[in-house]
């Protein structure tokens, strides 16, 4: 037993449990292809299996715009686009993503998402427009 509950050898009926969450985690063999990162190797293998080709790599302007929309939900400011496009450092992408993740805009985007999920509102809305005087504490 490595940790947690001791599972009987071979499972209850001599086989692995049928439910995925009860199965022992096994490391998948990384496909052997020209990819430089293991995640890319799995993607390339699946694309080859389906006889598909990957889209061409995005240029720096497209990357910075996508990152801003994905992480902040807003378009990238012009000065940030220029800053990223002119940064010759090999870790320019990592620096951009780190800046976006450290920004309060990132937290605001996820905060807005989760408030939508729980259907946050200051009032009841519709026919029974009841005001919830202390609801702001959950929003803030």
C-alpha positions as CSV (number, residue, x, y, z in Angstrom):
1,X,0.0,0.0,0.0
2,X,1.6,3.3,-1.1
3,X,-0.9,5.5,0.6
4,X,-4.6,5.4,1.4
5,X,-6.9,2.4,1.4
6,X,-5.3,-1.0,0.7
7,X,-6.9,-2.5,-2.4
8,X,-7.1,-6.3,-2.5
9,X,-4.6,-7.9,-4.8
10,X,-6.2,-8.2,-8.3
11,X,-9.4,-6.4,-7.1
12,X,-12.5,-7.9,-5.7
13,X,-13.0,-10.4,-8.6
14,X,-9.4,-10.7,-9.8
15,X,-9.6,-7.7,-12.2
16,X,-9.2,-4.0,-12.1
17,X,-12.3,-2.1,-10.9
18,X,-14.6,-1.0,-13.7
19,X,-15.1,2.6,-12.5
20,X,-12.2,4.8,-13.8
21,X,-11.8,6.7,-10.5
22,X,-11.0,3.5,-8.6
23,X,-8.3,2.4,-11.0
24,X,-4.6,2.8,-10.1
25,X,-3.0,5.7,-12.0
26,X,-0.6,4.5,-14.6
27,X,1.8,6.7,-16.5
28,X,1.1,6.6,-20.3
29,X,4.0,6.0,-22.6
30,X,4.8,9.2,-24.5
31,X,4.5,8.7,-28.3
32,X,7.8,8.7,-30.1
33,X,7.6,11.5,-32.7
34,X,9.3,14.8,-33.5
35,X,7.4,16.8,-30.8
36,X,9.5,18.7,-28.3
37,X,7.1,18.5,-25.4
38,X,5.3,15.4,-24.2
39,X,1.9,17.1,-24.4
40,X,2.6,18.0,-28.1
41,X,3.7,14.4,-28.7
42,X,0.3,13.1,-27.6
43,X,-1.5,15.7,-29.7
44,X,0.7,14.9,-32.8
45,X,0.0,11.2,-32.4
46,X,-3.7,11.7,-32.2
47,X,-3.6,14.0,-35.3
48,X,-1.7,11.4,-37.2
49,X,-4.1,8.7,-36.1
50,X,-7.0,10.8,-37.4
51,X,-5.0,11.7,-40.6
52,X,-5.2,15.4,-39.7
53,X,-2.6,18.1,-39.8
54,X,-2.0,20.8,-37.1
55,X,-2.8,24.4,-37.9
56,X,0.3,26.6,-38.6
57,X,1.9,28.3,-35.6
58,X,0.3,31.6,-34.7
59,X,2.3,34.8,-35.0
60,X,3.1,36.9,-31.9
61,X,0.3,39.3,-32.5
62,X,-2.3,36.5,-32.6
63,X,-0.7,34.9,-29.5
64,X,-0.9,38.0,-27.3
65,X,-4.5,38.7,-28.4
66,X,-5.6,35.2,-27.6
67,X,-3.8,35.3,-24.2
68,X,-5.6,38.5,-23.3
69,X,-9.0,37.3,-24.4
70,X,-8.5,33.9,-22.6
71,X,-7.1,35.2,-19.3
72,X,-8.7,38.7,-19.0
73,X,-11.7,38.5,-21.3
74,X,-10.6,41.8,-22.8
75,X,-8.7,42.8,-25.9
76,X,-5.0,43.4,-25.5
77,X,-3.9,47.0,-25.2
78,X,-1.9,48.3,-28.1
79,X,1.2,48.9,-26.0
80,X,1.1,45.4,-24.7
81,X,0.9,44.0,-28.2
82,X,3.9,46.0,-29.3
83,X,5.8,45.1,-26.1
84,X,5.3,41.4,-26.8
85,X,6.0,41.6,-30.5
86,X,9.3,43.4,-29.9
87,X,10.5,41.3,-27.1
88,X,13.3,39.0,-28.6
89,X,13.7,37.0,-25.4
90,X,13.1,33.2,-25.7
91,X,10.9,33.4,-22.6
92,X,8.7,36.3,-23.8
93,X,5.6,34.0,-23.9
94,X,6.2,32.8,-20.3
95,X,6.7,36.4,-19.1
96,X,3.5,37.5,-20.8
97,X,1.4,34.7,-19.3
98,X,2.9,35.3,-15.9
99,X,2.0,39.0,-16.1
100,X,-1.5,38.2,-17.1
101,X,-2.0,35.6,-14.3
102,X,-0.6,38.1,-11.7
103,X,-3.0,40.8,-12.8
104,X,-6.2,41.7,-10.9
105,X,-8.0,41.5,-14.2
106,X,-7.5,37.7,-14.2
107,X,-9.1,37.4,-10.8
108,X,-12.0,39.7,-11.9
109,X,-12.6,37.5,-14.9
110,X,-12.9,34.3,-12.8
111,X,-14.8,36.1,-10.1
112,X,-17.4,37.2,-12.7
113,X,-17.6,33.7,-14.0
114,X,-18.2,32.1,-10.6
115,X,-20.7,34.8,-9.7
116,X,-22.6,33.9,-12.8
117,X,-22.4,30.2,-12.0
118,X,-24.1,30.8,-8.6
119,X,-26.5,33.2,-10.1
120,X,-25.4,36.1,-8.0
121,X,-27.6,39.2,-8.0
122,X,-28.3,42.2,-5.7
123,X,-32.0,41.7,-6.2
124,X,-34.4,38.9,-6.9
125,X,-35.3,40.3,-10.3
126,X,-38.3,39.6,-12.5
127,X,-41.7,39.7,-10.7
128,X,-40.4,39.6,-7.1
129,X,-37.7,42.2,-7.2
130,X,-36.6,41.8,-3.6
131,X,-33.5,43.7,-2.7
132,X,-30.8,41.6,-0.9
133,X,-29.1,44.2,1.3
134,X,-26.1,42.0,2.3
135,X,-25.4,40.3,-1.0
136,X,-22.6,42.7,-1.8
137,X,-20.4,40.9,0.7
138,X,-20.4,37.8,-1.4
139,X,-19.7,39.9,-4.6
140,X,-16.8,41.8,-3.0
